[in-house]
């Protein structure tokens, strides 16, 4: 847990700065998110549906957002019937 905290600290900034960077540099916008079970933050997914880039952010109660992961090929998950595998 300490390693994760140190890794995140190197990739954190005020939420407004992070949101501006995702929007301006990558054309990403928020597509989903949810409150962590212990209430310690909000996990958000930002994506650009045209280019397929995506980023997950962890936003803390103090307004700091930390990059968790990013990648390419963002898209919808196909619907599956109960018991069927992707």
VOTOR-961750 format. One record per atom (N, C-alpha, C, CB): residue in three letters; z, x, y. Coordinates in pm, whole numbers, plus 50000, padded with zeros to 5 digits. Glycine has a CB too. Layout:
// VOTOR-961750
AlaZXY ...
// end
This chain:
// VOTOR-961750
Unk500005008249880 Unk500005000050000 Unk500005008650126 Unk501204990750000 Unk500715019850122 Unk500735028750238 Unk499345034450263 Unk501755040250216 Unk498615038150158 Unk497265043450174 Unk496355033150239 Unk496685047850039 Unk496475020550197 Unk495665009850255 Unk495995008250403 Unk495894996550180 Unk497275008550437 Unk497675007150576 Unk497115018550661 Unk499205006650587 Unk497135030750610 Unk496605042050685 Unk495095041050698 Unk496985055150616 Unk494425036650593 Unk492965034950599 Unk492595024450701 Unk492405031150460 Unk493295013150701 Unk493005002450795 Unk493295006750939 Unk493804990050760 Unk494365014350958 Unk494725018551093 Unk493605026451160 Unk496005026851091 Unk492845033851081 Unk491755041751136 Unk490565033151175 Unk491315052351036 Unk490515020851128 Unk489375011951152 Unk489794999251222 Unk488695008651021 Unk490794999851307 Unk491314987951374 Unk491134989051525 Unk492804985951341 Unk491004977451589 Unk490864976851734 Unk491234962751778 Unk489404980651779 Unk491394960551908 Unk491634946951955 Unk490504937651908 Unk491744946752110 Unk490864925451867 Unk489894916151809 Unk488674914251899 Unk490554902751783 Unk488874912852027 Unk487744910652119 Unk486734922052110 Unk488254909252264 Unk487204934352099 Unk486304945952088 Unk485534945651956 Unk487104959052099 Unk486234942251848 Unk485604941751716 Unk484544930751711 Unk486654939451605 Unk484874918951762 Unk483954907651763 Unk482714911051847 Unk484654895051818 Unk482914917351963 Unk481774921352046 Unk480864930951971 Unk482264927752177 Unk481454940451901 Unk480654950351827 Unk479864943651715 Unk481564961351769 Unk480514934851639 Unk479804928051530 Unk478664919451582 Unk480774919451449 Unk478904912751692 Unk477894904051750 Unk476754911951815 Unk478524894851854 Unk477094921451899 Unk476084928951974 Unk475304938751887 Unk476744936452088 Unk476004946151803 Unk475344956751726 Unk474674951751600 Unk476344967351689 Unk475294941751533 Unk474774937251404 Unk474274922851404 Unk475844938751301 Unk474474915751513 Unk474044901751520 Unk474824892751426 Unk472584900651488 Unk476034896851391 Unk476854889151298 Unk477704878851372 Unk477754898551215 Unk477994867951302 Unk478894857751354 Unk479814853351240 Unk478094845551413 Unk480924847051276 Unk481884842651175 Unk481274831751089 Unk483194837651241 Unk481394833250956 Unk480864823150864 Unk481954816750779 Unk479814829350774 Unk483104823450765 Unk484224817550692 Unk485484825550719 Unk483924816950540 Unk486594819850682 Unk487864826750701 Unk489014818550649 Unk488074830050846 Unk490144824950637 Unk491324817950590 Unk492594825750617 Unk491204814950443 Unk493684818450626 Unk494994824250649 Unk495514830350520 Unk495984813650703 Unk496014842550527 Unk496614848750409 Unk497824840650364 Unk497014863450438 Unk498064840550236 Unk499134832450179 Unk500504834950237 Unk499194834550034 Unk500774847350276 Unk502084850550333 Unk502104849150485 Unk502494864750293 Unk500984844650543 Unk500924842650687 Unk500814855350768 Unk502114835250731 Unk500524866650702 Unk500504879450773 Unk499184882450845 Unk500794890450677 Unk498214873650832 Unk496944876050900 Unk495894866250857 Unk496464890050874 Unk494704867950912 Unk493554859550880 Unk492454868650826 Unk493074851451004 Unk491884864950712 Unk490754872150657 Unk489494864750697 Unk490864873550501 Unk488554871750761 Unk487324865550809 Unk486104872450748 Unk487254866050962 Unk485054864650725 Unk483774870150686 Unk482804867550801 Unk483254863850551 Unk482164877950846 Unk481124877450950 Unk479824881350883 Unk481454886851072 Unk478724874750919 Unk477444878050856 Unk476284874950950 Unk477274870250726 Unk475184881650923 Unk473914878850989 Unk473014873250880 Unk473284891851058 Unk472734860450887 Unk471954853850780 Unk470514858450776 Unk472004838850799 Unk470014864050885 Unk468624868850887 Unk468484882650823 Unk468114869351030 Unk469384891850857 Unk469294905450804 Unk470094907250675 Unk469774915450908 Unk471074898550650 Unk471894899550530 Unk473104908550541 Unk471064904250418 Unk473344914450659 Unk474534922750673 Unk475774913850678 Unk474454931650799 Unk476904919050630 Unk478164911550633 Unk479324921350651 Unk478344903150503 Unk480424915950705 Unk481634923750729 Unk482844914850703 Unk481664929550874 Unk483864920350638 Unk485134913050627 Unk486134919850720 Unk485654912750478 Unk486884911450790 Unk487904915950884 Unk489264910350845 Unk487554911851028 Unk490284917850872 Unk491644912950863 Unk492184912951005 Unk492534921650766 Unk492524901151057 Unk493074900151192 Unk494564897351181 Unk492364888951274 Unk495344905851245 Unk496804905151239 Unk497344896251350 Unk497424919351250 Unk498584891551337 Unk499154882751438 Unk499174888551580 Unk500544879151399 Unk499184901751593 Unk499204907751727 Unk497824908451793 Unk499794921751720 Unk496774903351723 Unk495434903251779 Unk494604915351744 Unk495514902151926 Unk495124924151660 Unk494384935651612 Unk493534931551492 Unk495344947251575 Unk492264935551492 Unk491394933051378 Unk491054946151310 Unk490114925651421 Unk491044946051178 Unk490754957851099 Unk489574955251007 Unk491984962151017 Unk488634964751002 Unk487504963750910 Unk488014965750769 Unk486404974150946 Unk487654956650678 Unk488064957750539 Unk486894962550454 Unk488584944250487 Unk485724956550472 Unk484554960550396 Unk483304955350466 Unk484624955450250 Unk482154960550425 Unk480884955850479 Unk479794958650379 Unk480564962550616 Unk478644952150399 Unk477544954250305 Unk476284947150347 Unk477954949850168 Unk475394945650251 Unk474094939350272 Unk473894928050172 Unk472964949650260 Unk472794920950188 Unk472344910450096 Unk473264898250095 Unk472244916149956 Unk473804894750213 Unk474624882750224 Unk473754870550197 Unk475304881750363 Unk474274861050122 Unk473524848750099 Unk474374838750025 Unk472244851550022 Unk473854826750010 Unk474614816249942 Unk474744819049793 Unk473944802649965 Unk475824814149736 Unk476044815149592 Unk475444802649529 Unk477584816649558 Unk474664804249424 Unk474074792349362 Unk475164783349301 Unk473064796249253 Unk474934770449308 Unk475884761149247 Unk475804762349096 Unk475614746649292 Unk476964761649033 Unk477014762048886 Unk477814750148837 Unk477634775448835 Unk477474745848719 Unk478224734948655 Unk479514740548598 Unk477384728048544 Unk480504731848582 Unk481794736048526 Unk481574742848391 Unk482764723848512 Unk482144754748377 Unk482034762248253 Unk480814771348247 Unk482004752948139 Unk479854769448341 Unk478654777748343 Unk478954790748416 Unk477474770348410 Unk478294801348377 Unk478484814248444 Unk477334817248537 Unk478644825348342 Unk477624825148640 Unk476564829148735 Unk475564838148671 Unk477154836048856 
// end
